[in-house]
């Protein structure tokens, strides 16, 4: 593998016309100070707003920016998979369009990759993590319940935050794991880690600084769909669909 691109940053986006320009400019501002080659890959998930057009207008402004433009909505898991496999970097990180975890925290990943870890995941729930804007009590409790369900259903014991949208992978781990993914929407994060663990890849959880979006709402319907997806993952494990 001889990619000249060192780091790919993948940003899934659905109806993000307002937040995305600031996030992309901040990602570019940081990456331009680095000595390695990089790219930013935005994957539009069939947005109903002007997300696609906004990114197209930024192509001439922001260096090394690419757009994967889906006309139909498939789900975050689908477009993360699409973007990670479309990326060309030796290391590939996906991060949220709301910039809740700033890209400079990728610096915490490099020492862990050097130690031989294949997958580095950001965590809001381990020592050293900082929540700049605390979540509501309800969101924290729902998160705790979901994490417990993940550990019981998927066997991801010892991983305390599967849902943080800031994860990094080596090129080989990406190309081995993501083609096996089947969950397109709510519980795609646990599925990625389940497959990685099954394949023997080394996973490291690192503390991150995370800024909660106070406008983000917890939807009971989404939580139920996440639980259903966890059962699908369990079933896939039983019938050896990930083998």
C-alpha angles and dihedrals in degrees: 000000000000106000112158090206109091100188133025118191112202119199118189111205135192118170092341101138092127103044101032101073093057092045093049093048091051092048091050092046091057097042093050088064092057126093096223131081116259146171138202117219118193116194113199111209098209093287118200093212129058097284092123095049092046091055092046089055090051094052091087093045104043119060121237093004119153131183127212102194118200114190093202131051114250105162136266094275091055095051095042088055090046093049096045091052092044091052120096103202128123083227123031127197127184119204137173124267091233090065091230087155112038118229094239087076088075083086088075089059099057097071090049093050088050089054089058103263113146099197126036118190128191116235134198093187107059131081112288096028117130126205104199092190109029120229120241118266090252094053092048092051093046089049091051092050092048092049090052090051090050093052094046097042100038102028094237093147115173096023105109103183117033094160104061106119096224114090134150130203138181116244093252094048090049094051093045099044110035098057087060094054117114104171111093101179139017110009100032093121095062090044092056091052093045091055092044092051092047090052092050099249117156114244125197126190115211129188116249138187106246129189113208116221104229089202092061111105131205109234119200090209091058092049091052090050090050090053090050090051090052089056089051089053090050090050091049089053092050095049090043094240090151094054 
